[in-house]
Amino acid sequence: MCFLVLSGCGPVAHGEGRDNVVVVVIDTLRRDHLATYGYSRDTAPFLDELARQGAVFQGVTPAPWTKSATASLLTGLHPLRHQTVDRIDRLPDAAVTLAERLRREGYHTLAASANGWISPAFAFDRGFETFLFRDSVKARALNRALLPSLDRLRPPFFLYVHYIDPHLPYEPETGWDGHPLPAGPGSRPVTVAEVDAPHFLKRSPELLARARDLYDGEIRGTDDALRELVGQLARRGLMKRTILVVTADHGEELGEHGRMSHGQTVYQEVLQVPLVVRAPGRVLPGRRFGRASLTDVVPTLLDLLGIRRSGGLSLDGQSLAGLLASPDADTDPERPFLSHLDFVDGTGLALTQGRWKLVLGRNPYRKELFDLDADPGEKRNLLGSPEAAAAFSRVAAQTRDLYDRYSRAGLDRSTAALDASLSQSLASLGYAGGPSDRRPRAIPRRIQEPGPSPGGRLGWEPAGALQSCLRMDQADSGRYLLAGWYDAGPGGRWSDRRASWVLAPPGQPSSPLILKGENYRPAPVRLRVMVEHQQVLETEVPCGPFELAAGVAGVPLRPDTTLVEIETGSAYVPAHHGQEDQRSLGLFFSSACFAPSGAGRLPVGPSLAP
């Protein structure tokens, strides 16, 4: 555990008479685990009280992990603008933080953080006269470190507090109801290793129930600390004329889509966050609004404080100040929200607009369209259904347009050097050590609209950079593979029953597609092959090594990429045949190549013909 204090001298105060600002982030807090947002358990009674005294928004985070989301919260910029999106990234100098803006206006600035991502190593201390970093401590301990600095705080001030309790590992001091944890295995801490976050597993009901209970207990502990913090500020007379914002950087997966933790997908459980604004006399109490982004916090606060945004970068968020003082206004129900993930553990985009949400992802592949009104849990993919075609066309185009608009104005990346202590601390939270140099972005600066069919193109495949021949175990095979693949093994990789990938188009229209691999099943299996959604081969693959050729003459091919899809007639589960492997497999492929010109002699016999 480390303790860091940075202090400096601020400018001469010229902000007399302005409201103070307190922003509290409760790390990893999904909003559907709060009674204010309809949860059955009263996990955060004090936050619920603050919500009744102020305004409540349906918060949306632009990124499902801490550093990227908090950078957006504190700059008002989308992740594609501030480019602080990977483990080694730090806030670029051109991204002006809220603390820097307020300090220029004469505010005293103080921050306290228990999360290693929100630390001086990544430039989050910029603009703060004092920055307290207490590594991974509970909220009450962070409060204890903060109290002496509160004694020296004078209005007008900006206080930022970042609690981390609901983050893995789950080890609360009390239950969700504030009572002592019951004795027994149900109170055993849930560790990072136990949840095996990156993998899609059928976890035991006991583990999922224990994780939910202890996660809720962490929320309750943080709520108690929030009550203590506000009480300490009030006793010092520091809550007078103070705007209080309570929110979260992202939510948490608790097994809803097969994973746990966060920073891996862009489903609702990680994108939906609370957003509560309390300012007596400035914000009408009891108001409830629709969706708002974390990027809206900076422009809203600047407008509430009467601070002009002169020069510098434009902000991506929208000011909510006008709504907060109006008895009738509401957020725009058709406003689009783009969430972005380009991280070691996952790559994806999500576009939410009105009732519709588009999910695009790699690692694993996802292309899904959900009607959130009818299916808030995102269980039924409507992509490909006639009734959703118009909605898909609209949100697909909106995804491309928003992505490119943000990306065109993206700042230059800035990278940090991690010391061994911080790397070890982040690893204890489930993050492997950061890379030593820059990792290329998995999603390029420009994207296309994703294709309308299930499977297939996501919109950011590297057109023009692909080869027409793919070895399934080659180092960069992930750029080619779309849906339905397991990790590479010696000589190739297993597919699922259905799998897809892209290749560069063949040099000659008559060049056949050659598939090589091995059928390790105890019996032959039926295989169907499609190129650009047209069936080009259906055959029975015998046991043992195979080499199949499929002619593509007559298939209309694109000039940049060619979509290939396969489907086996049944799944192969090795565990059903005396082995330990319980995966549901298709075939083991070693390569897929369009044969070079002159290789037409490869057999495309009657048994292999479509």
N, C-alpha and C positions, 0 to 999 in steps of 0.2 A: 504494500500500500504506500502511495506517495502523497505528499502534501505540498502544494505549490501556491505561492502567493506572489502576484506581480502587482507592483504599485508604481504610480507615476504622478506627475503634477498635471492638473487640468487647466484649461483656459480660464480667464477671468469670467465669472458668472455674469451672464446678461439675460437669464431666463426667469427673473423674479416674477412670481405671480402665475406661472404656468403650472399645469397639472403634472403630478408625478406619474411615472409609468412603472408597473410591475408586470413582468411576463414570466409565467411559470410553465415549464414543460414537464409533463409526467411521461417519461420515456416508456414506449411500448404499451400505451393505454388505448385499447380499442373502445370505441364509444358505446358499443352495444353491451358492455359490461358495466354500465352506469344506469341507475334508476331514472335519471333525467332523460335518458334515451330509450326507456322502456324495459330495462333489465329487471328481472324478478327479485334479485338480491339488492339490498341497500348497502352496496359496497363503499359508497363515498358520500355520506350524509352531509359533510360540510361543503363539498363541491356542489351537491344538489341545492344546498341553501344559497350559495353564491349564484347559481343559475337562476333561482327564483327571484333574486334581487337584481339580476341583469338580463342580458340577452343571450340566447342560445342559437348557435348555428350548427348545421350538419357539416362538420368539418371534413375536408378532403385533403389528403397529403399528396404532394406531387412526386413523392418517392417513398418506397417502403422500407427505408433504413435511415439511421440516425444522421450521419454526417450530411448527406445530400438534402434530406428534408429540413434539417435545422438551418442549413445554409440558405435555403429558400425562405424560411420563416424570418430570418434576421436580415435578409437583403431585399426581399420582395421580388426576387428573380427566380424564374423557372430553372430547374437543374440543367437544362440544355443551354441556358444563358450563363450561369455561374460556373458550370463545368467542374464542380466539386462532386464527382459522382463515383469515384473509385477509392479504394483503400489508401492509395498513396497520394491522392489529390489534397491540396489545401486551398483555402479561399484565395482567389487571385486578388492582387492589389486593386484592380479596377472595380471590384465588387464592394460597394460602400455599405457598411453595416448600419443597423439602427443605432448602435452605440456611438459610432462615429458621427452620425448625423446629429444626435442629441447632444453630444459633447460640444460640438461646434456652437450649439445654441445655449451653452452655459450649464448644461446638466451635469451633475455628478453621476458617475457611472460605476456600477458594482455588479459583479457576476459571481455565481457559485455553480460548479458543475461536478457531477459524480460520474460522468461518462467520458472515457478516454478520447472518443471522437471529438467531443466538444471541449477542446483543450488548446493551449498555446501552440502545441505542435502543428496544429492545422489552422492556425491564425484566427481562432475564435476569440482571442483576447483583444483583438483590435478594437480600439475605441473605449475600452474599459480602464478606468484609473486603477481599479483593484480587481484581480481575477483569482478566485479561490478554486483550486482543483483538488478535490478529494476523491481519489480513485476508487470507484465502485462501492462507496459506502452507502448505508441506508439513509433515508431522508432525514431521520431525526439526527443522525451524526453530521450530516451536511448542515443542518440548521445550527448545531452547536458550533461548528466552525465559522458560521456566518454571523452569529449574534454579536461578537465584538465589533465587527465592521458596521453593523446597524447603528451602534452607538455613535459612530462618527458620520453617519449619513445625514445630509442636509438637503432640503428641497431647493430647487427642483432636482429630482433624481430619477435615474433609470436603473431598476434592479432586475436582473435576469437570474432565474434559478432553474437548474436542470436536475430533476430527481431521476433515479434509475431503477427504483425498486421492482416494478413489474417485469423487468427484463429477466430472461434466464440467467442464472439458475433461480428457481422459485423456492425461497426459503423465508417465508414471512415470520414475523414475531407473534402475530395473532391470526385468528381466523377472519373470514370476510365480515363477520358481524362484530368484530372487536373483542370477542371473547378468547380466552386461551385456547390454543390448538388442542384437540382431544389427543389423548395418548393412543399409540397404535401405529401400524404401518401406513395408514392413510395420511399421516402428517409427516412422513419421511420426505425430505427435500427432493425436488425434481431437478436433476442435474443436466448440464449441456450434453454430456455423453449419453445419458439414459434416453433422451428423446430422439437422438440420432436425426437431427433436424433436416439434413439435406435429402434424406431418402424417403421414398414413398413406401410406407409400411402399414400393415394392419396392426396398429398398436393395441395393447390390451385395454379393455374397458376400465380396468383399475388404474392404469397409468393416465388415461385421458381424464377420468374423474378426479384423480389426485392433482393433476396439472391444473385443471379448472379451479378446484378449491383453493389451491395454494396461490395461483395467479390472482384470484380474487382477494386472498388475504394480503398480498403485496399491495393491491390497490387500496385496501383499507388502511394499511400502515402509512402509505403516502398521503392519504386524505387526512389522517391524524396530524402528520407533519405539516401539511398545508394549513390546517386550522392553527397549529402552533405558530407558523410563520406569520400569518395575517394577524394573529393576536399580538405577537411581539412587535410588529410594525405599528399596530393600533396603540399599544401601551406607550410607544415612543412618540405618538402623535404623527406618525408617518403615513397613515391611511387617509388623512384629510386631503381632499382634492387629488385623489389617486385613481388612475385608470388601471384596473386589474384585468389581465388576460390569462386564462388558464387553458392549455391545450396539450396536445401530444405530438410527437414527431411522426409516429406511425402506430399501427396496431400490432396484432400478434396472431399467428396461425396456431390453432389448437386442434389440428387434425381434420379440419373441415374438407380440405382438398388433398389429404394424404400426407401433408408435411406439418412440421411445427417450427416455431420461431418466426423469422421474418427475413426480408432482404432476398427472397427467392422467387416470389410470385407477385402478381398485381391483382389479387382478388380482394373483395370488399373487407375481409377481416383484417387486412393490413393497410388498406387505404382510408378507412373510415375512422376519423378521430374526433374527439370533443373539441368544441371551440366556444368558450364562455367569455363574455365581456361584461364587466361590472364597473360602473362609474356613476355613483349617485349624483343626481342632478344633471347628468350628461346623457345617460342611457336609460330609456324607459324600462322599468322592471317587468319581468314576466313575458317579454317578447320572444317568440320563436320564429326562426327563419329557415329557409331552405339551405342549399349547399353554398359553402364558401371555402376558398382555398387558403392554405397557410400563407401563400404569397400575398394575401389580402391584408395581413396584419400590419405590415409596415406602412402602406399608403393610408390605411384607416387611422392608425395612430398619428401620423403626420397631419392628417386633416383635422382630427379631433384636437390636436395641440395648436393648430393654426400655423404650422411650419410649411413654408413654400418649398416646393421641389424645383429648385432653380438649377439648370444645367445638369451635367452628368448623365448617367444612364437613365433611360426610361425604365419604369417598373412594369412587371408583368401582372401583378395583382391589381385588383380593383378596390377602391375605397368603399367601405361599408358605413362610413360616418353618417351619410344622409339617411340610411335605413334606421340607424340606432336612435335617431331623434324623431322618427316618424311613427305615428300610431297605426298606419295602414300599409306602408310599403313592404315589399318582400324582395328577395333575390330573384333573379331571372331564372325561371325553371328550365330554360333551354340553353343556358350557358354551358359551353363544353369545358371539360376538365381533362387535361392530359397528364397522366402519371407515367413516370419514366424509371426504368431499371436497367442499368448497364454496369453490372457488378460481377465480381468473381463468381458468386453463387447463383446468378441468374441474369437473364436478359429478357426484357419485355416492355411492352407499352400497353396502356389501358386508356381508352377514351370513353368518358361518361358524359352523356348528353340526354337530358330528360329521363325517360324510362329506359333508355338503351345503353348498353355497355359493351364495348368491343375489347376483347383480351387477345393480345398477340404475345407469344413467348417462345424463347429457346431455352433449352436446359431445364425442363423438358419443353418440347414443342407444344404450343397451344395456339389455336385459332378458334375463338369462341365468341358468340353473340348472345347476350342475355337480355331478357326483359325484366328489369329489376323490380317493377311493380308487381308482376305475377310471380317472380322467382328471385326474391332477395338473397337467397343462399347460393345463387349461381350454380344450379344443379342441372339445368336443361339447356344444352347448346342448341340455339335456333338457327345456326348458320346452315344455309342450304335450303331452308324451308321457304315456300313461296310467300308466306305472309310476312317474312322478315327481310325480303330482298331489298325493298326500298329503304328500310332502316339501315341495313348493312351498307348500301351504297352511300348513304349520307354520312354515317359515322366513319367509314373508311376514308372518304375524301377529307373529312374534318381532321382525322388523325394525321394524314399526310400534310395538310396545310398548316396545322398548328405546329407540328414537329419542325417543318422547314422554316417557319417564321421564327421560332425560338432559336433554332440552330444557326440560321444565317447571322444572327446577332450574338452568337456565342463568344465568350471571352477566351483569351488564351489560357491554357491549362497551367496551373502552378503545382509543383509537387513538393512533398515533405520528406524529411529523413526521420525515420522512427528509431528511437533508442530501444535497447533490449527490454527495459522495464515496461515501456508502454506496449510494445509488441506482445509481451507475455500477458499483460493485463487484458488486452483486447482478445487474445486467444482464450482467456478464461471465460469470456462472455460468448464464446462460440465463433469468433472470427480468427481465422488463421493469420499468421504474420503477413504483413503487406509485402508486395513485390519490391525488388530493389530498383526497378526502373519503370518507365511508363508502359502500361499495357495498352495495346491498340484498342480503340473503341470497337465493341462488337456491332454496334449500330452506327452506320456512317453518318456524315453530316447531312445527307439528303436521303429521303426514302421515297418509294412509290406507294401507290395504294395497294393494300393486300388484295390477293385474288379472291373472287367471290365464292369459290368452292371450299368445302371442308378440306383440310390438308392443304398442301401446296404452298405458294409463295406468301411470305409474311410482309414483304415490301422492302426489306433491307438486304436481300441476298446480293452478294458482290458481283453484279453483272459485269462481264468482261474480264473478270479475274479468275474465272473457273476454267478447269481443264475438261476435256471430253472423256477423260479416263480417270477413274477414282479407285484407289486401293482403300478398302474400308478401314484399315488400321493406320493409314498415313497420318502424320501429325496434325495436318490442317483439315481432316475429314469433317470436323464439326461445321465447317462453312458450307458443306454440301448437303448434310443430312437434315431432314425436316422431322417428320413424325415417325415414331415407332422403332427406335433403335436403343440397344443396350450399349454399355461401355465396350470399347475395343478390347479384344483379346489377341493372343498370338495368331497372326495370319488373317485376321478379319474381325467381324462382329456379328452377333445375333440380331435379327430383326424381331419385331413383334409379329402378330398375325398380319397386321397391315403396317406398311412402312412406305416412306416417300423420301426422295432426295432430288437434287438438281444437278445437272451437268451442263457444260458448254455444248452447244449443238454440234452435230457431226460435221466433219469436213465435207462430206458428200451426202446428199439426201438419201442415197441408196445404202449408206453404211449401216449395217445392223447393230443392234445393241447386244453386247455379249455379257452375260452374267455368269460368274464363277463362284463356286463355294462348295459346301459339303452338307449333305443331308445326314445328320447324325441320328435321325429318328429310326425306330425299329421297323418302319414300313414306309413305302412311297407316300408322297404328299402331293396334292393338287396345287398348282401355282398359277396365278393369273398376273399378267404384267400389262400395265397401261403406260403410254407415253402421251403427255398432254391430254389426259383423260380419255384417250382412245385405246381400246384393248388391242394389243399387238401380239399377245401370246397367251395361250392357256394350255397347260401340259401337266403330265404327271412326272414328278421329279423322283428318280429312283434313289435308293439308299446309297450312301457313299459320295465320292466327289462328283460334281456335275459341272458342265459347261453348256449353257443354253444360248441360243441366238434368236433374236426377234427382229424381223424386218420392220422398218419404220417408213418405208416409201409410202407416200400418200398421206402421211400425218402432217398437218400444218405446224411447222416448227417456228418458234420465235427466234429472232436474231441474237438474243442475249443468253437466255437460259432455257433449259429443257427440263420439264417436270417428269419424273419417273415414279411410278407407284407400283407396289406389289401387294398381293394378298394370297395367303395360304388358305387351303380349304379347312384346316383345323389348327388348333394350337397344340404345341408340344410342351408338356409339363414334366421335366425330368424326374421330379419327386414321385410321379405316378409310375415310374419304371425303376424304382429301387435306388434312386439317387437323392442327394440332399437338396439339390437346386429346385426351388419352388417357383421359379419364374415361368411365365406363360410365353413360349417362344414360337417363332415362325421358322426361319431357315438361317443357317450360318453362311454369310456371303463374304467372299474374299475380295472381289472386285466387280466393277460395273463400268464398261467401256463401250463407246462407239468405236467399232473397228475402223482402223485407218483405211484410206483408199486402197483398193486392190485386195482387201481381205474378205471380199464377198464369198470366197470359197469356203469360209467357215460354215459348218452344217446347219442348215435350217430345213431339217427333214420333215416329212409328213407328220411325225409324232410331235414335232415342235411347233407346227403351224397353228395360227389362231383358230 
